[in-house]
Amino acid sequence: MSTSPDAVPEPDQPAAVRASDADREVLVTRLQKALAEGRIDLHEFGERVEGVYAAVTTAELGTFVADLPADGPPPVEIVGSRVPETMTSVFGDIRMEGTADVPRNASTVFGDIRLDLRNLRTDADRVELVLGTVFGDVDVIVAEGVDGELSGWTLFGDKKTQLAPVPRVAGTPRVVVRARAVFGDLRLRSLAPGESPSRWRAVMDRLAQRHLPPPPPAPPAPGRLG
């Protein structure tokens, strides 16, 4: 017996349930938690969030968290891992690579401030930093696809925002940098994963990737005439 295309599904074949906006937000929260725990990386997080918002049924939603625990283990505090809210230095640099936290206020005299936030894990929508230096530079680095804003002033220095022109990664925070410098530069920039924050090191890496031949040896010094 043939079945009409409009026939009602049998009881053992329930119809697909349409996902609601609330269902999607619950899964996005789970993905944010998985990102903060390091279970997925930033790129995978963005792809899954896009898929969640495009899903039509609850069954489709489940595929994006099928390999994630419903409730992760309680966080374990690691001794010595807490970063102070405020950091100061005199005749020294402040350099941090954010994974779970970064100082929200930092200042130095005769030194640089460099905060590399490419590996930062947070569920906050906005991260605000207040940074200042005298006779030094302020350099904040974010991952490509992370939005940012640089405001403040500098005397006898440059102020630059250099973010890669790529689509914003969904679910990432907006990094707001309020900075000041005297005899120093202010810079907010994005770098690809693994790219060296040192401009000289980045140039050397690019040369190595292109397999350029090494420079010719210097000619021998002429001998002294007798």
Secondary structure in CASP SS format (residue, H / E / C, confidence):
PFRMAT SS
TARGET T0000
AUTHOR 0000-0000-0000
METHOD secondary structure of the structure
MODEL  1
M C 1.00
S C 1.00
T C 1.00
S C 1.00
P C 1.00
D C 1.00
A C 1.00
V C 1.00
P C 1.00
E C 1.00
P C 1.00
D C 1.00
Q C 1.00
P C 1.00
A C 1.00
A C 1.00
V C 1.00
R E 1.00
A C 1.00
S C 1.00
D H 1.00
A H 1.00
D H 1.00
R H 1.00
E H 1.00
V H 1.00
L H 1.00
V H 1.00
T H 1.00
R H 1.00
L H 1.00
Q H 1.00
K H 1.00
A H 1.00
L H 1.00
A H 1.00
E C 1.00
G C 1.00
R C 1.00
I C 1.00
D C 1.00
L H 1.00
H H 1.00
E H 1.00
F H 1.00
G H 1.00
E H 1.00
R H 1.00
V H 1.00
E H 1.00
G H 1.00
V H 1.00
Y H 1.00
A H 1.00
A C 1.00
V C 1.00
T E 1.00
T H 1.00
A H 1.00
E H 1.00
L H 1.00
G H 1.00
T C 1.00
F C 1.00
V C 1.00
A C 1.00
D C 1.00
L C 1.00
P C 1.00
A C 1.00
D C 1.00
G C 1.00
P C 1.00
P C 1.00
P C 1.00
V C 1.00
E C 1.00
I C 1.00
V C 1.00
G C 1.00
S C 1.00
R C 1.00
V C 1.00
P C 1.00
E C 1.00
T E 1.00
M E 1.00
T E 1.00
S E 1.00
V E 1.00
F C 1.00
G C 1.00
D C 1.00
I E 1.00
R E 1.00
M E 1.00
E E 1.00
G C 1.00
T C 1.00
A C 1.00
D C 1.00
V C 1.00
P C 1.00
R C 1.00
N E 1.00
A E 1.00
S E 1.00
T E 1.00
V E 1.00
F C 1.00
G C 1.00
D C 1.00
I E 1.00
R E 1.00
L E 1.00
D E 1.00
L C 1.00
R C 1.00
N C 1.00
L C 1.00
R C 1.00
T C 1.00
D C 1.00
A C 1.00
D C 1.00
R E 1.00
V E 1.00
E E 1.00
L E 1.00
V E 1.00
L E 1.00
G E 1.00
T E 1.00
V E 1.00
F C 1.00
G C 1.00
D C 1.00
V E 1.00
D E 1.00
V E 1.00
I E 1.00
V E 1.00
A E 1.00
E C 1.00
G C 1.00
V C 1.00
D C 1.00
G E 1.00
E E 1.00
L E 1.00
S E 1.00
G E 1.00
W E 1.00
T E 1.00
L E 1.00
F C 1.00
G C 1.00
D C 1.00
K E 1.00
K E 1.00
T E 1.00
Q E 1.00
L C 1.00
A C 1.00
P C 1.00
V C 1.00
P C 1.00
R C 1.00
V C 1.00
A C 1.00
G C 1.00
T C 1.00
P C 1.00
R E 1.00
V E 1.00
V E 1.00
V E 1.00
R E 1.00
A E 1.00
R E 1.00
A E 1.00
V E 1.00
F C 1.00
G C 1.00
D C 1.00
L E 1.00
R E 1.00
L E 1.00
R E 1.00
S E 1.00
L E 1.00
A C 1.00
P C 1.00
G C 1.00
E C 1.00
S C 1.00
P C 1.00
S C 1.00
R H 1.00
W H 1.00
R H 1.00
A H 1.00
V H 1.00
M H 1.00
D H 1.00
R H 1.00
L H 1.00
A H 1.00
Q H 1.00
R C 1.00
H C 1.00
L C 1.00
P C 1.00
P C 1.00
P C 1.00
P C 1.00
P C 1.00
A C 1.00
P C 1.00
P C 1.00
A C 1.00
P C 1.00
G C 1.00
R C 1.00
L C 1.00
G C 1.00
END
